[in-house]
Amino acid sequence: MTLYKFMLAASLAVTGSLAQAATFVMEKHGTGHAIDGNGGAQMDQQLYLWETNLTNLNQHWVQLDKGNGYYAYKKENTNLCWDAGSGASRQQAVTLQECDESNYDQHFAKIKVYSGSEVYRFAKRNADDFSLDGNRDAANRQSIYLWNSNSDNINQQWELIRVDDGSDNSEDNNDTDNRLAVVNAFDDDSSHASYPASHVIDDDTSWASRWAASGSPVNLTLELEELSDVTKLGIAWGRGDERAYTFEVYARTDTSDPNSWTKIFDGVSSGANSGIEVVDVTDIAAKQVRIKTFANTSGSNWTNITEVELYGNSNDSPGVGTEIPANITDGSIFDLEGASPHPLVNASTLEFVPLEARYVSPNGNGWRQEYKVKQSLRVAMTDVYEVFEADVKVEMSDAGKTIIAQHHAGDLGTIMKLYVSDSSESGFDDSVAGNGIFDVYVRLRNTDGEEEKYALGTIRSGDSFDFKMVNDYGYVTVYGMGRAFGIPVEDDADSYFKFGNYLQSQNTYTRKNCGEPGDSESFAQCFADLGITESTVTMTNVSYTRIAD
């Protein structure tokens, strides 16, 4: 959810977990258009898209738990529910019909498609190979119907924005059933002596039993009893019904490494609830979780938290990641540029170190270590369906810049590029060179041949982020850090995908390239002059799917 939407929801007194029984506006992800049922209560009305308006009752849908993971959605202040009709077929209309608890055509499975956000696909009960689809792009009165289920299809991704007052917690709220054991809480010596960090784990949400810390930012760290899979975080903010707090959440497994924190959430509290607010974080195995707070709307420099809870699944030995698929490393699809040292450091981890590999291509502008699709497999973007996913950790010198993934044209052109850059280039979340804050952003070349750029967020050296790319036969969508962006892209008959660490030989203050293309010695001098001594990209939970016509 964007900050803009979060603040709108806060003004409507949104509280509690988005997973609770509640009323939602359901926006087609990243489009600014939501599911609308038209005015009043009109039987047989087909659902359609309309510009998102959190105060428009025609876009308010009450979630009704039908058990076994299925839900019905009733138009607020009516007795009309979504109904997908008998059976299932492509473009079968989803309409409003009188709510009938026994009618399975009104039941939908709610399937999360993007970790760390409230984005879901809705699959029809007893026909789960068909899901709610909003058609390509978005426009007012664009019809909503069924289409073949595909979690990677952005037309089936719906972001849930809660708009009720959060008072009904009776249904679908099993967060506390999965509460994790926290054995210690501590801060960075910022707390008041009378209000220590230990107060946040004493099961007391009173103002007198709060943690109070002065400064911006301040850090509160919770230590779990054992290494656990963390999925949600609950925070009771001191006087949280009077002020909203800006905060970030980090997690780590290695408590001995001060640089091993991974960001799993950033946002703003509702400002409407002094009880525990639950947020959905990026799922992660962790031993410690850190809450970093910044400002609050009262103007005070003090952070007050009365209680914190962590939810998920305890596990004596959760995996560090899935094994790297053979189709990446066995040479069947990808060639490796820069084999020494080899990036496969263990069964589940790829580590790309161009400052050691020093691979140079004839027209390249820096050192690289990358996997790229073999020349014999290169086809037009419109002739292949691809999905690439990875959790990406970046360790980089200040003022560094690298390309993590890209679709390359057959010549020197590029179609899609994912950058991590501490640069002065404008238009991103930071855009300041050399300050140690790296913009994560993507460039996509549209069908007119023009590049469009989109910010995913920011990280610091040592942080991690999630990334996913889907090329749906020429319609490319990228996901990361809770954001998504997709457009039809320029085609090329010999396009190919590559990923790794392509360290750019560039002065990120002036944004001018340094050295001569293909000249390794000139790059060595440039990196020395620019102070680039570290550039490591580590990938876990890597997967690649490819279906070529």
LOMAR-850806 format. One record per residue (C-alpha): residue number from 1; residue in one letter; x, y, z. Coordinates in nm, 2 decimals. Layout:
// LOMAR-850806
[NUM,"A",[X,Y,Z]]
...
***
This chain:
// LOMAR-850806
[1,"M",[0.00,0.00,0.00]]
[2,"T",[0.14,0.34,-0.08]]
[3,"L",[0.18,0.60,0.19]]
[4,"Y",[-0.09,0.81,0.02]]
[5,"K",[-0.35,0.53,0.05]]
[6,"F",[-0.24,0.45,0.41]]
[7,"M",[-0.29,0.81,0.52]]
[8,"L",[-0.63,0.82,0.35]]
[9,"A",[-0.73,0.50,0.53]]
[10,"A",[-0.60,0.64,0.86]]
[11,"S",[-0.83,0.94,0.82]]
[12,"L",[-1.12,0.68,0.81]]
[13,"A",[-1.01,0.54,1.14]]
[14,"V",[-0.86,0.22,1.00]]
[15,"T",[-0.73,0.00,1.27]]
[16,"G",[-0.62,-0.36,1.33]]
[17,"S",[-0.50,-0.63,1.09]]
[18,"L",[-0.60,-0.63,0.73]]
[19,"A",[-0.66,-1.00,0.78]]
[20,"Q",[-0.96,-0.95,1.02]]
[21,"A",[-1.32,-0.95,0.91]]
[22,"A",[-1.36,-0.61,0.77]]
[23,"T",[-1.48,-0.38,0.49]]
[24,"F",[-1.24,-0.32,0.21]]
[25,"V",[-1.19,-0.12,-0.10]]
[26,"M",[-1.02,-0.35,-0.36]]
[27,"E",[-0.80,-0.17,-0.60]]
[28,"K",[-0.66,-0.34,-0.91]]
[29,"H",[-0.30,-0.33,-0.81]]
[30,"G",[-0.11,-0.02,-0.92]]
[31,"T",[-0.38,0.12,-1.14]]
[32,"G",[-0.58,0.37,-0.92]]
[33,"H",[-0.90,0.19,-1.01]]
[34,"A",[-1.11,-0.03,-0.77]]
[35,"I",[-1.40,-0.28,-0.79]]
[36,"D",[-1.73,-0.09,-0.81]]
[37,"G",[-2.08,-0.22,-0.78]]
[38,"N",[-2.26,0.09,-0.91]]
[39,"G",[-2.51,0.30,-0.71]]
[40,"G",[-2.77,0.15,-0.48]]
[41,"A",[-2.85,-0.22,-0.48]]
[42,"Q",[-2.89,-0.34,-0.84]]
[43,"M",[-2.94,-0.72,-0.90]]
[44,"D",[-2.75,-0.86,-1.20]]
[45,"Q",[-2.51,-0.56,-1.20]]
[46,"Q",[-2.17,-0.67,-1.34]]
[47,"L",[-1.88,-0.56,-1.13]]
[48,"Y",[-1.66,-0.30,-1.30]]
[49,"L",[-1.36,-0.07,-1.24]]
[50,"W",[-1.39,0.29,-1.13]]
[51,"E",[-1.14,0.54,-1.00]]
[52,"T",[-1.05,0.45,-0.65]]
[53,"N",[-1.23,0.65,-0.38]]
[54,"L",[-1.21,0.53,-0.03]]
[55,"T",[-1.53,0.72,0.07]]
[56,"N",[-1.74,0.58,-0.22]]
[57,"L",[-1.98,0.32,-0.07]]
[58,"N",[-2.01,0.16,-0.41]]
[59,"Q",[-1.65,0.04,-0.36]]
[60,"H",[-1.70,-0.09,0.00]]
[61,"W",[-1.70,-0.47,0.02]]
[62,"V",[-1.77,-0.65,0.35]]
[63,"Q",[-1.57,-0.97,0.39]]
[64,"L",[-1.77,-1.27,0.51]]
[65,"D",[-1.58,-1.57,0.63]]
[66,"K",[-1.73,-1.89,0.48]]
[67,"G",[-1.47,-2.13,0.64]]
[68,"N",[-1.20,-2.34,0.49]]
[69,"G",[-1.03,-2.04,0.34]]
[70,"Y",[-1.33,-1.91,0.14]]
[71,"Y",[-1.50,-1.57,0.16]]
[72,"A",[-1.80,-1.39,0.02]]
[73,"Y",[-1.80,-1.02,-0.05]]
[74,"K",[-2.11,-0.82,0.02]]
[75,"K",[-2.17,-0.46,-0.11]]
[76,"E",[-2.19,-0.24,0.20]]
[77,"N",[-2.55,-0.15,0.32]]
[78,"T",[-2.70,-0.40,0.08]]
[79,"N",[-2.77,-0.78,0.07]]
[80,"L",[-2.60,-0.83,-0.26]]
[81,"C",[-2.28,-1.03,-0.30]]
[82,"W",[-2.03,-1.11,-0.57]]
[83,"D",[-2.16,-1.40,-0.78]]
[84,"A",[-1.95,-1.57,-1.05]]
[85,"G",[-2.23,-1.77,-1.19]]
[86,"S",[-2.26,-2.15,-1.26]]
[87,"G",[-1.94,-2.32,-1.38]]
[88,"A",[-1.65,-2.11,-1.51]]
[89,"S",[-1.53,-1.99,-1.84]]
[90,"R",[-1.32,-1.70,-1.98]]
[91,"Q",[-1.50,-1.36,-1.96]]
[92,"Q",[-1.78,-1.51,-1.75]]
[93,"A",[-1.94,-1.21,-1.58]]
[94,"V",[-1.91,-1.15,-1.21]]
[95,"T",[-2.23,-0.99,-1.10]]
[96,"L",[-2.42,-0.88,-0.79]]
[97,"Q",[-2.68,-1.13,-0.66]]
[98,"E",[-2.88,-1.17,-0.34]]
[99,"C",[-2.64,-1.31,-0.08]]
[100,"D",[-2.69,-1.68,-0.02]]
[101,"E",[-2.46,-1.85,0.23]]
[102,"S",[-2.51,-2.19,0.06]]
[103,"N",[-2.43,-2.07,-0.29]]
[104,"Y",[-2.07,-2.16,-0.37]]
[105,"D",[-2.08,-1.94,-0.68]]
[106,"Q",[-2.04,-1.65,-0.42]]
[107,"H",[-1.74,-1.80,-0.25]]
[108,"F",[-1.38,-1.71,-0.33]]
[109,"A",[-1.04,-1.83,-0.21]]
[110,"K",[-0.83,-1.54,-0.11]]
[111,"I",[-0.47,-1.61,-0.23]]
[112,"K",[-0.18,-1.38,-0.14]]
[113,"V",[0.03,-1.32,-0.45]]
[114,"Y",[0.29,-1.08,-0.32]]
[115,"S",[0.47,-1.13,0.01]]
[116,"G",[0.48,-0.83,0.24]]
[117,"S",[0.17,-0.66,0.10]]
[118,"E",[-0.21,-0.70,0.11]]
[119,"V",[-0.23,-0.80,-0.26]]
[120,"Y",[-0.45,-1.11,-0.34]]
[121,"R",[-0.60,-1.31,-0.62]]
[122,"F",[-0.96,-1.43,-0.58]]
[123,"A",[-1.02,-1.78,-0.71]]
[124,"K",[-1.38,-1.91,-0.76]]
[125,"R",[-1.47,-2.20,-0.53]]
[126,"N",[-1.50,-2.54,-0.70]]
[127,"A",[-1.34,-2.38,-1.01]]
[128,"D",[-1.01,-2.26,-0.87]]
[129,"D",[-0.85,-2.25,-1.21]]
[130,"F",[-1.06,-1.94,-1.27]]
[131,"S",[-1.01,-1.61,-1.09]]
[132,"L",[-1.15,-1.25,-1.07]]
[133,"D",[-0.99,-1.06,-1.36]]
[134,"G",[-1.00,-0.68,-1.43]]
[135,"N",[-0.88,-0.70,-1.79]]
[136,"R",[-0.57,-0.53,-1.91]]
[137,"D",[-0.48,-0.17,-1.79]]
[138,"A",[-0.77,0.02,-1.62]]
[139,"A",[-1.06,0.25,-1.72]]
[140,"N",[-1.39,0.36,-1.57]]
[141,"R",[-1.67,0.10,-1.63]]
[142,"Q",[-1.41,-0.17,-1.75]]
[143,"S",[-1.59,-0.50,-1.68]]
[144,"I",[-1.47,-0.76,-1.43]]
[145,"Y",[-1.50,-1.13,-1.52]]
[146,"L",[-1.34,-1.47,-1.47]]
[147,"W",[-1.02,-1.57,-1.65]]
[148,"N",[-0.77,-1.85,-1.62]]
[149,"S",[-0.60,-1.83,-1.28]]
[150,"N",[-0.25,-1.69,-1.28]]
[151,"S",[-0.10,-1.52,-0.97]]
[152,"D",[0.16,-1.36,-1.20]]
[153,"N",[-0.11,-1.19,-1.41]]
[154,"I",[-0.13,-0.83,-1.28]]
[155,"N",[-0.50,-0.82,-1.40]]
[156,"Q",[-0.58,-1.06,-1.12]]
[157,"Q",[-0.40,-0.88,-0.84]]
[158,"W",[-0.62,-0.68,-0.60]]
[159,"E",[-0.48,-0.46,-0.32]]
[160,"L",[-0.71,-0.46,-0.01]]
[161,"I",[-0.74,-0.12,0.16]]
[162,"R",[-0.94,-0.14,0.48]]
[163,"V",[-1.20,0.13,0.54]]
[164,"D",[-1.41,0.02,0.84]]
[165,"D",[-1.34,0.12,1.20]]
[166,"G",[-1.18,-0.21,1.29]]
[167,"S",[-1.42,-0.28,1.58]]
[168,"D",[-1.53,-0.63,1.46]]
[169,"N",[-1.25,-0.87,1.54]]
[170,"S",[-1.47,-1.18,1.58]]
[171,"E",[-1.40,-1.34,1.24]]
[172,"D",[-1.09,-1.45,1.06]]
[173,"N",[-0.84,-1.33,1.33]]
[174,"N",[-0.61,-1.61,1.42]]
[175,"D",[-0.30,-1.38,1.46]]
[176,"T",[-0.27,-1.45,1.83]]
[177,"D",[-0.29,-1.82,1.77]]
[178,"N",[0.05,-1.79,1.60]]
[179,"R",[0.21,-1.55,1.85]]
[180,"L",[0.58,-1.61,1.88]]
[181,"A",[0.77,-1.62,2.21]]
[182,"V",[0.98,-1.30,2.26]]
[183,"V",[1.24,-1.34,2.54]]
[184,"N",[1.41,-1.00,2.54]]
[185,"A",[1.35,-0.64,2.43]]
[186,"F",[1.62,-0.38,2.43]]
[187,"D",[1.70,-0.04,2.27]]
[188,"D",[1.99,0.18,2.16]]
[189,"D",[2.02,0.35,2.50]]
[190,"S",[1.76,0.60,2.40]]
[191,"S",[1.49,0.52,2.65]]
[192,"H",[1.38,0.70,2.97]]
[193,"A",[1.50,0.52,3.28]]
[194,"S",[1.14,0.48,3.40]]
[195,"Y",[1.01,0.34,3.07]]
[196,"P",[1.25,0.07,2.95]]
[197,"A",[1.23,-0.15,2.65]]
[198,"S",[1.12,-0.45,2.86]]
[199,"H",[0.78,-0.28,2.90]]
[200,"V",[0.68,-0.37,2.55]]
[201,"I",[0.67,-0.75,2.63]]
[202,"D",[0.49,-0.74,2.97]]
[203,"D",[0.14,-0.80,2.82]]
[204,"D",[0.03,-0.45,2.95]]
[205,"T",[-0.09,-0.19,2.71]]
[206,"S",[-0.14,0.08,2.96]]
[207,"W",[0.03,0.42,2.92]]
[208,"A",[0.22,0.37,3.25]]
[209,"S",[0.38,0.05,3.11]]
[210,"R",[0.53,0.19,2.80]]
[211,"W",[0.87,0.21,2.63]]
[212,"A",[0.96,0.58,2.59]]
[213,"A",[1.26,0.68,2.38]]
[214,"S",[1.39,1.02,2.26]]
[215,"G",[1.55,1.08,1.93]]
[216,"S",[1.50,1.03,1.55]]
[217,"P",[1.55,0.76,1.47]]
[218,"V",[1.54,0.53,1.77]]
[219,"N",[1.56,0.15,1.76]]
[220,"L",[1.37,-0.11,1.96]]
[221,"T",[1.49,-0.47,1.91]]
[222,"L",[1.30,-0.79,2.01]]
[223,"E",[1.47,-1.12,2.04]]
[224,"L",[1.28,-1.44,1.98]]
[225,"E",[1.31,-1.75,2.18]]
[226,"E",[1.42,-1.94,1.87]]
[227,"L",[1.48,-1.89,1.51]]
[228,"S",[1.13,-1.84,1.36]]
[229,"D",[0.94,-1.76,1.05]]
[230,"V",[0.80,-1.41,1.11]]
[231,"T",[0.49,-1.31,0.90]]
[232,"K",[0.32,-1.02,1.10]]
[233,"L",[0.40,-0.76,1.36]]
[234,"G",[0.16,-0.61,1.62]]
[235,"I",[0.24,-0.27,1.78]]
[236,"A",[0.04,-0.08,2.04]]
[237,"W",[0.15,0.28,1.99]]
[238,"G",[0.15,0.51,2.30]]
[239,"R",[-0.15,0.74,2.24]]
[240,"G",[-0.18,0.59,1.90]]
[241,"D",[-0.53,0.72,1.87]]
[242,"E",[-0.39,1.08,1.88]]
[243,"R",[-0.08,1.06,1.66]]
[244,"A",[0.07,0.86,1.37]]
[245,"Y",[0.42,0.72,1.38]]
[246,"T",[0.65,0.68,1.08]]
[247,"F",[0.85,0.36,1.12]]
[248,"E",[1.05,0.08,0.95]]
[249,"V",[1.10,-0.29,1.05]]
[250,"Y",[1.41,-0.50,1.00]]
[251,"A",[1.49,-0.86,1.08]]
[252,"R",[1.80,-1.08,1.10]]
[253,"T",[1.91,-1.44,1.18]]
[254,"D",[2.28,-1.37,1.25]]
[255,"T",[2.29,-1.17,1.57]]
[256,"S",[2.67,-1.14,1.56]]
[257,"D",[2.68,-0.94,1.24]]
[258,"P",[2.58,-0.58,1.28]]
[259,"N",[2.53,-0.54,0.91]]
[260,"S",[2.29,-0.83,0.85]]
[261,"W",[1.96,-0.65,0.89]]
[262,"T",[1.70,-0.69,0.62]]
[263,"K",[1.41,-0.44,0.58]]
[264,"I",[1.07,-0.62,0.59]]
[265,"F",[0.83,-0.32,0.63]]
[266,"D",[0.80,0.05,0.62]]
[267,"G",[0.50,0.26,0.67]]
[268,"V",[0.29,0.49,0.90]]
[269,"S",[0.07,0.39,1.19]]
[270,"S",[-0.30,0.47,1.15]]
[271,"G",[-0.31,0.74,1.42]]
[272,"A",[-0.66,0.61,1.51]]
[273,"N",[-0.59,0.32,1.75]]
[274,"S",[-0.41,0.28,2.09]]
[275,"G",[-0.46,-0.09,2.08]]
[276,"I",[-0.24,-0.34,1.89]]
[277,"E",[-0.22,-0.27,1.52]]
[278,"V",[-0.11,-0.57,1.31]]
[279,"V",[0.09,-0.52,0.99]]
[280,"D",[0.18,-0.78,0.73]]
[281,"V",[0.56,-0.79,0.69]]
[282,"T",[0.77,-0.96,0.43]]
[283,"D",[0.79,-1.32,0.55]]
[284,"I",[1.14,-1.40,0.68]]
[285,"A",[1.32,-1.63,0.91]]
[286,"A",[1.45,-1.43,1.20]]
[287,"K",[1.60,-1.44,1.55]]
[288,"Q",[1.57,-1.06,1.61]]
[289,"V",[1.33,-0.80,1.48]]
[290,"R",[1.40,-0.43,1.50]]
[291,"I",[1.15,-0.14,1.49]]
[292,"K",[1.31,0.19,1.38]]
[293,"T",[1.09,0.49,1.45]]
[294,"F",[1.13,0.84,1.31]]
[295,"A",[0.88,1.12,1.34]]
[296,"N",[0.52,1.14,1.47]]
[297,"T",[0.24,1.38,1.39]]
[298,"S",[0.24,1.53,1.74]]
[299,"G",[0.57,1.70,1.67]]
[300,"S",[0.73,1.53,1.97]]
[301,"N",[1.07,1.38,1.96]]
[302,"W",[0.96,1.09,2.18]]
[303,"T",[0.85,0.75,2.06]]
[304,"N",[0.60,0.57,2.29]]
[305,"I",[0.51,0.20,2.25]]
[306,"T",[0.31,0.01,2.51]]
[307,"E",[0.33,-0.34,2.36]]
[308,"V",[0.48,-0.54,2.07]]
[309,"E",[0.38,-0.88,1.95]]
[310,"L",[0.53,-1.10,1.67]]
[311,"Y",[0.34,-1.36,1.48]]
[312,"G",[0.44,-1.65,1.25]]
[313,"N",[0.57,-2.00,1.29]]
[314,"S",[0.83,-2.11,1.53]]
[315,"N",[1.08,-2.35,1.38]]
[316,"D",[1.39,-2.50,1.53]]
[317,"S",[1.57,-2.48,1.19]]
[318,"P",[1.39,-2.29,0.92]]
[319,"G",[1.56,-2.30,0.59]]
[320,"V",[1.79,-2.02,0.47]]
[321,"G",[1.63,-2.04,0.13]]
[322,"T",[1.53,-2.28,-0.15]]
[323,"E",[1.79,-2.45,-0.35]]
[324,"I",[1.92,-2.27,-0.66]]
[325,"P",[1.73,-2.44,-0.95]]
[326,"A",[1.94,-2.65,-1.19]]
[327,"N",[1.81,-2.46,-1.49]]
[328,"I",[2.02,-2.16,-1.38]]
[329,"T",[2.35,-2.33,-1.32]]
[330,"D",[2.36,-2.64,-1.54]]
[331,"G",[2.41,-2.45,-1.87]]
[332,"S",[2.08,-2.55,-2.03]]
[333,"I",[1.94,-2.20,-2.03]]
[334,"F",[2.21,-1.96,-1.90]]
[335,"D",[2.57,-1.89,-1.98]]
[336,"L",[2.79,-1.74,-1.70]]
[337,"E",[2.99,-1.43,-1.75]]
[338,"G",[3.27,-1.43,-1.49]]
[339,"A",[3.32,-1.78,-1.35]]
[340,"S",[3.59,-1.71,-1.10]]
[341,"P",[3.50,-1.71,-0.82]]
[342,"H",[3.19,-1.91,-0.90]]
[343,"P",[2.87,-1.73,-0.78]]
[344,"L",[2.72,-2.06,-0.65]]
[345,"V",[2.86,-2.04,-0.29]]
[346,"N",[2.62,-2.30,-0.15]]
[347,"A",[2.31,-2.49,-0.26]]
[348,"S",[2.08,-2.20,-0.19]]
[349,"T",[2.29,-1.89,-0.25]]
[350,"L",[2.43,-1.70,-0.54]]
[351,"E",[2.70,-1.44,-0.47]]
[352,"F",[2.80,-1.20,-0.75]]
[353,"V",[3.14,-1.02,-0.70]]
[354,"P",[3.24,-0.83,-1.01]]
[355,"L",[3.54,-0.66,-0.83]]
[356,"E",[3.69,-1.01,-0.81]]
[357,"A",[3.55,-1.17,-1.13]]
[358,"R",[3.64,-0.86,-1.34]]
[359,"Y",[3.45,-0.99,-1.65]]
[360,"V",[3.44,-0.73,-1.93]]
[361,"S",[3.23,-0.74,-2.25]]
[362,"P",[3.35,-0.56,-2.56]]
[363,"N",[3.11,-0.27,-2.53]]
[364,"G",[3.05,-0.29,-2.15]]
[365,"N",[3.08,0.00,-1.91]]
[366,"G",[3.22,-0.17,-1.61]]
[367,"W",[3.30,-0.51,-1.45]]
[368,"R",[3.02,-0.77,-1.44]]
[369,"Q",[2.94,-1.12,-1.31]]
[370,"E",[2.61,-1.23,-1.46]]
[371,"Y",[2.40,-1.52,-1.59]]
[372,"K",[2.26,-1.46,-1.93]]
[373,"V",[2.02,-1.66,-2.15]]
[374,"K",[2.22,-1.86,-2.42]]
[375,"Q",[2.23,-1.71,-2.76]]
[376,"S",[2.05,-2.01,-2.92]]
[377,"L",[1.75,-1.95,-2.70]]
[378,"R",[1.70,-1.58,-2.76]]
[379,"V",[1.36,-1.49,-2.90]]
[380,"A",[1.12,-1.19,-2.92]]
[381,"M",[0.98,-1.06,-2.60]]
[382,"T",[0.63,-1.15,-2.74]]
[383,"D",[0.73,-1.51,-2.80]]
[384,"V",[0.83,-1.60,-2.44]]
[385,"Y",[0.67,-1.61,-2.09]]
[386,"E",[0.92,-1.57,-1.81]]
[387,"V",[0.92,-1.53,-1.44]]
[388,"F",[1.23,-1.45,-1.23]]
[389,"E",[1.22,-1.41,-0.85]]
[390,"A",[1.49,-1.36,-0.59]]
[391,"D",[1.56,-1.21,-0.25]]
[392,"V",[1.85,-0.97,-0.32]]
[393,"K",[2.10,-0.84,-0.06]]
[394,"V",[2.33,-0.56,-0.18]]
[395,"E",[2.66,-0.46,-0.01]]
[396,"M",[2.80,-0.16,-0.19]]
[397,"S",[3.04,0.13,-0.14]]
[398,"D",[2.88,0.47,-0.11]]
[399,"A",[2.83,0.63,-0.46]]
[400,"G",[2.82,0.28,-0.62]]
[401,"K",[2.58,0.18,-0.90]]
[402,"T",[2.49,-0.16,-1.04]]
[403,"I",[2.24,-0.33,-1.26]]
[404,"I",[2.09,-0.64,-1.09]]
[405,"A",[1.87,-0.77,-1.38]]
[406,"Q",[1.79,-0.67,-1.73]]
[407,"H",[1.63,-0.77,-2.06]]
[408,"H",[1.87,-0.70,-2.34]]
[409,"A",[1.80,-0.65,-2.70]]
[410,"G",[1.99,-0.83,-2.97]]
[411,"D",[2.20,-0.52,-3.03]]
[412,"L",[2.33,-0.28,-2.76]]
[413,"G",[1.98,-0.17,-2.66]]
[414,"T",[1.80,-0.26,-2.33]]
[415,"I",[1.43,-0.33,-2.26]]
[416,"M",[1.42,-0.37,-1.88]]
[417,"K",[1.68,-0.28,-1.62]]
[418,"L",[1.67,-0.31,-1.24]]
[419,"Y",[1.92,-0.06,-1.08]]
[420,"V",[2.06,-0.02,-0.73]]
[421,"S",[2.23,0.32,-0.73]]
[422,"D",[2.36,0.59,-0.49]]
[423,"S",[2.33,0.85,-0.76]]
[424,"S",[2.21,1.21,-0.82]]
[425,"E",[1.97,1.11,-1.09]]
[426,"S",[1.64,1.28,-1.02]]
[427,"G",[1.29,1.12,-1.00]]
[428,"F",[1.35,0.86,-0.73]]
[429,"D",[1.29,0.83,-0.35]]
[430,"D",[1.64,0.97,-0.26]]
[431,"S",[1.83,1.09,-0.57]]
[432,"V",[2.13,1.21,-0.36]]
[433,"A",[2.48,1.08,-0.46]]
[434,"G",[2.72,0.94,-0.21]]
[435,"N",[2.51,0.95,0.10]]
[436,"G",[2.49,0.57,0.14]]
[437,"I",[2.12,0.56,0.05]]
[438,"F",[2.07,0.35,-0.26]]
[439,"D",[1.76,0.40,-0.49]]
[440,"V",[1.62,0.08,-0.62]]
[441,"Y",[1.44,0.14,-0.95]]
[442,"V",[1.35,0.00,-1.28]]
[443,"R",[1.36,0.13,-1.64]]
[444,"L",[1.12,-0.01,-1.90]]
[445,"R",[1.13,0.08,-2.26]]
[446,"N",[0.77,0.12,-2.39]]
[447,"T",[0.64,0.04,-2.73]]
[448,"D",[0.72,0.39,-2.86]]
[449,"G",[1.09,0.33,-2.77]]
[450,"E",[1.09,0.57,-2.47]]
[451,"E",[1.22,0.46,-2.13]]
[452,"E",[0.99,0.49,-1.84]]
[453,"K",[1.14,0.48,-1.49]]
[454,"Y",[0.98,0.37,-1.17]]
[455,"A",[1.11,0.38,-0.81]]
[456,"L",[1.07,0.07,-0.59]]
[457,"G",[1.23,0.22,-0.28]]
[458,"T",[1.56,0.27,-0.10]]
[459,"I",[1.81,0.05,0.08]]
[460,"R",[2.14,0.09,0.26]]
[461,"S",[2.45,-0.13,0.21]]
[462,"G",[2.37,-0.46,0.37]]
[463,"D",[2.00,-0.44,0.33]]
[464,"S",[1.79,-0.68,0.13]]
[465,"F",[1.48,-0.65,-0.09]]
[466,"D",[1.25,-0.89,-0.28]]
[467,"F",[1.23,-0.87,-0.66]]
[468,"K",[1.01,-1.04,-0.92]]
[469,"M",[0.99,-0.99,-1.29]]
[470,"V",[0.72,-1.13,-1.52]]
[471,"N",[0.74,-1.11,-1.90]]
[472,"D",[0.39,-1.21,-2.01]]
[473,"Y",[0.46,-1.23,-2.39]]
[474,"G",[0.58,-0.87,-2.41]]
[475,"Y",[0.39,-0.72,-2.11]]
[476,"V",[0.66,-0.68,-1.84]]
[477,"T",[0.57,-0.63,-1.48]]
[478,"V",[0.82,-0.58,-1.20]]
[479,"Y",[0.75,-0.62,-0.83]]
[480,"G",[0.97,-0.52,-0.53]]
[481,"M",[0.95,-0.36,-0.18]]
[482,"G",[0.57,-0.36,-0.19]]
[483,"R",[0.54,-0.18,-0.53]]
[484,"A",[0.46,-0.30,-0.88]]
[485,"F",[0.49,-0.15,-1.23]]
[486,"G",[0.40,-0.30,-1.57]]
[487,"I",[0.37,-0.19,-1.93]]
[488,"P",[0.38,-0.34,-2.28]]
[489,"V",[0.75,-0.31,-2.38]]
[490,"E",[0.94,-0.26,-2.71]]
[491,"D",[1.00,-0.59,-2.88]]
[492,"D",[1.32,-0.73,-3.02]]
[493,"A",[1.36,-1.05,-3.22]]
[494,"D",[1.67,-1.16,-3.02]]
[495,"S",[1.59,-1.03,-2.67]]
[496,"Y",[1.73,-1.22,-2.37]]
[497,"F",[1.72,-1.20,-1.99]]
[498,"K",[2.03,-1.17,-1.76]]
[499,"F",[2.09,-1.12,-1.39]]
[500,"G",[2.37,-1.08,-1.14]]
[501,"N",[2.59,-0.78,-1.07]]
[502,"Y",[2.69,-0.54,-1.34]]
[503,"L",[2.90,-0.27,-1.16]]
[504,"Q",[2.88,0.05,-1.35]]
[505,"S",[3.20,0.25,-1.40]]
[506,"Q",[3.03,0.59,-1.35]]
[507,"N",[3.07,0.90,-1.14]]
[508,"T",[2.73,0.90,-0.98]]
[509,"Y",[2.77,1.27,-0.87]]
[510,"T",[2.81,1.39,-1.24]]
[511,"R",[2.65,1.08,-1.39]]
[512,"K",[2.93,1.06,-1.65]]
[513,"N",[3.08,0.73,-1.74]]
[514,"C",[3.44,0.67,-1.65]]
[515,"G",[3.69,0.47,-1.85]]
[516,"E",[3.68,0.32,-2.20]]
[517,"P",[3.42,0.06,-2.31]]
[518,"G",[3.56,-0.29,-2.28]]
[519,"D",[3.89,-0.17,-2.12]]
[520,"S",[3.93,-0.35,-1.79]]
[521,"E",[4.24,-0.15,-1.68]]
[522,"S",[4.06,0.18,-1.72]]
[523,"F",[3.77,0.05,-1.51]]
[524,"A",[4.02,-0.06,-1.24]]
[525,"Q",[4.16,0.30,-1.22]]
[526,"C",[3.81,0.45,-1.22]]
[527,"F",[3.68,0.23,-0.94]]
[528,"A",[3.99,0.32,-0.74]]
[529,"D",[3.94,0.69,-0.81]]
[530,"L",[3.57,0.67,-0.72]]
[531,"G",[3.64,0.48,-0.40]]
[532,"I",[3.43,0.17,-0.50]]
[533,"T",[3.59,-0.10,-0.29]]
[534,"E",[3.28,-0.32,-0.23]]
[535,"S",[3.02,-0.46,-0.46]]
[536,"T",[2.85,-0.79,-0.36]]
[537,"V",[2.51,-0.89,-0.46]]
[538,"T",[2.37,-1.20,-0.28]]
[539,"M",[2.06,-1.38,-0.41]]
[540,"T",[1.85,-1.64,-0.23]]
[541,"N",[1.51,-1.80,-0.30]]
[542,"V",[1.60,-1.77,-0.67]]
[543,"S",[1.37,-1.91,-0.93]]
[544,"Y",[1.33,-1.88,-1.31]]
[545,"T",[1.05,-2.01,-1.53]]
[546,"R",[1.05,-1.99,-1.91]]
[547,"I",[0.79,-2.09,-2.17]]
[548,"A",[0.89,-2.01,-2.52]]
[549,"D",[0.66,-2.04,-2.82]]
***
